[in-house]
Amino acid sequence: MLRERRTPWPKSVDVPLRQPPARGDAAVVVTFIGHSTFLIQTPAGNILTDPMYSERAGPFNIVGPKRVRRPAIPLEGLPRIATVLLSHNHYDHCDLRTLRFLAERFDPIVVTPLGNGPLVRSAGVRRVEELDWWQSAKTVPEPTSVTPAHHFSARTPFDRNRALWGGFMLTVGTKRIFFAGDTAYSPLFGDIHARCGAVDLALLPIGAYEPRWFMSSVHMNPAEAVQAHLDLHARRSIATHFGTFRLTMEGIDDPLRALAEARTARGVNVSDFEALEFGASFRLE
């Protein structure tokens, strides 16, 4: 891996700061904050996925990949957060500094796969619900279940796979929203469709995928994300996990170019699987 050629990234890319939009009469409004962090506004309360606001994805915010794009909605500008969906314990998805802020300001419920509770509570979170794959949460207002993912977990060299990882299926009224978390491609997307039904909106990762000989068992590439979109029978999909932290070898814009090529190859319209601008929102009517 260290011998592979790394495509240079810019040191920073400007992201205009935005305010959370009004939900209005939409069933759901989904806003891309950056990386795998989305604000999901529902009638029953606001949800944050994998909240990550620190400058570095690593221990103590002093080592690890440095953020290239800042979060599009400031941490202090977030509306009241009722629920946090935390997919796994990697530093670019589970940021204790951000969780500490959310705990102090909003006291949200954190829903997470099994084994992540002690880490989450160490950030001062009082209310945590840990679930196995396919289990449903009992403490949140919107029906929410943990779904399988093909990934791994670790915070140190000594705790690999001691906590579970996963995605989430969220039901808001008649709408199903799927947040994949972090995952490689596998038949699990077909399993999720068979078990949960068609998805109205899927949030699917497209970045951190090169070189394939090393990363194919950890992260999807854009072509595989398009296949996951098809497997899920998703009405719409939105890209996640790109353009924020330089985690692997591809360039900062390579995932977007590859997504466009994969859509063309599979006959998928850009409106059916798009990458939102940082800070942009999608209204699910």
Secondary structure in CASP SS format (residue, H / E / C, confidence):
PFRMAT SS
TARGET T0000
AUTHOR 0000-0000-0000
METHOD secondary structure of the structure
MODEL  1
M C 1.00
L C 1.00
R C 1.00
E C 1.00
R C 1.00
R C 1.00
T C 1.00
P C 1.00
W C 1.00
P C 1.00
K C 1.00
S C 1.00
V C 1.00
D C 1.00
V C 1.00
P C 1.00
L C 1.00
R C 1.00
Q C 1.00
P C 1.00
P C 1.00
A C 1.00
R C 1.00
G C 1.00
D C 1.00
A C 1.00
A C 1.00
V E 1.00
V E 1.00
V E 1.00
T E 1.00
F E 1.00
I E 1.00
G E 1.00
H C 1.00
S C 1.00
T E 1.00
F E 1.00
L E 1.00
I E 1.00
Q E 1.00
T E 1.00
P C 1.00
A C 1.00
G E 1.00
N E 1.00
I E 1.00
L E 1.00
T E 1.00
D C 1.00
P C 1.00
M C 1.00
Y C 1.00
S C 1.00
E C 1.00
R E 1.00
A C 1.00
G C 1.00
P H 1.00
F H 1.00
N H 1.00
I C 1.00
V C 1.00
G C 1.00
P C 1.00
K E 1.00
R E 1.00
V C 1.00
R C 1.00
R C 1.00
P C 1.00
A C 1.00
I C 1.00
P C 1.00
L H 1.00
E H 1.00
G H 1.00
L C 1.00
P C 1.00
R C 1.00
I E 1.00
A E 1.00
T E 1.00
V E 1.00
L E 1.00
L C 1.00
S C 1.00
H C 1.00
N C 1.00
H C 1.00
Y C 1.00
D C 1.00
H C 1.00
C C 1.00
D C 1.00
L H 1.00
R H 1.00
T H 1.00
L H 1.00
R H 1.00
F H 1.00
L H 1.00
A H 1.00
E H 1.00
R H 1.00
F H 1.00
D C 1.00
P C 1.00
I E 1.00
V E 1.00
V E 1.00
T E 1.00
P E 1.00
L C 1.00
G C 1.00
N C 1.00
G H 1.00
P H 1.00
L H 1.00
V H 1.00
R H 1.00
S C 1.00
A C 1.00
G C 1.00
V C 1.00
R C 1.00
R E 1.00
V E 1.00
E E 1.00
E E 1.00
L E 1.00
D C 1.00
W C 1.00
W C 1.00
Q C 1.00
S E 1.00
A C 1.00
K C 1.00
T C 1.00
V C 1.00
P C 1.00
E C 1.00
P C 1.00
T E 1.00
S E 1.00
V E 1.00
T E 1.00
P C 1.00
A C 1.00
H C 1.00
H C 1.00
F C 1.00
S C 1.00
A C 1.00
R C 1.00
T C 1.00
P C 1.00
F C 1.00
D C 1.00
R C 1.00
N C 1.00
R C 1.00
A C 1.00
L C 1.00
W C 1.00
G C 1.00
G E 1.00
F E 1.00
M E 1.00
L E 1.00
T E 1.00
V E 1.00
G C 1.00
T C 1.00
K E 1.00
R E 1.00
I E 1.00
F E 1.00
F E 1.00
A C 1.00
G C 1.00
D C 1.00
T C 1.00
A C 1.00
Y C 1.00
S C 1.00
P C 1.00
L H 1.00
F H 1.00
G H 1.00
D H 1.00
I H 1.00
H H 1.00
A H 1.00
R H 1.00
C H 1.00
G C 1.00
A C 1.00
V C 1.00
D C 1.00
L E 1.00
A E 1.00
L E 1.00
L E 1.00
P E 1.00
I C 1.00
G C 1.00
A C 1.00
Y C 1.00
E C 1.00
P C 1.00
R H 1.00
W H 1.00
F H 1.00
M H 1.00
S C 1.00
S C 1.00
V C 1.00
H C 1.00
M C 1.00
N C 1.00
P H 1.00
A H 1.00
E H 1.00
A H 1.00
V H 1.00
Q H 1.00
A H 1.00
H H 1.00
L H 1.00
D H 1.00
L C 1.00
H C 1.00
A C 1.00
R C 1.00
R E 1.00
S E 1.00
I E 1.00
A E 1.00
T E 1.00
H C 1.00
F C 1.00
G C 1.00
T C 1.00
F E 1.00
R C 1.00
L C 1.00
T C 1.00
M C 1.00
E C 1.00
G C 1.00
I C 1.00
D C 1.00
D H 1.00
P H 1.00
L H 1.00
R H 1.00
A H 1.00
L H 1.00
A H 1.00
E H 1.00
A H 1.00
R H 1.00
T H 1.00
A H 1.00
R H 1.00
G C 1.00
V C 1.00
N C 1.00
V C 1.00
S C 1.00
D C 1.00
F E 1.00
E E 1.00
A C 1.00
L C 1.00
E C 1.00
F C 1.00
G C 1.00
A C 1.00
S E 1.00
F E 1.00
R E 1.00
L E 1.00
E C 1.00
END
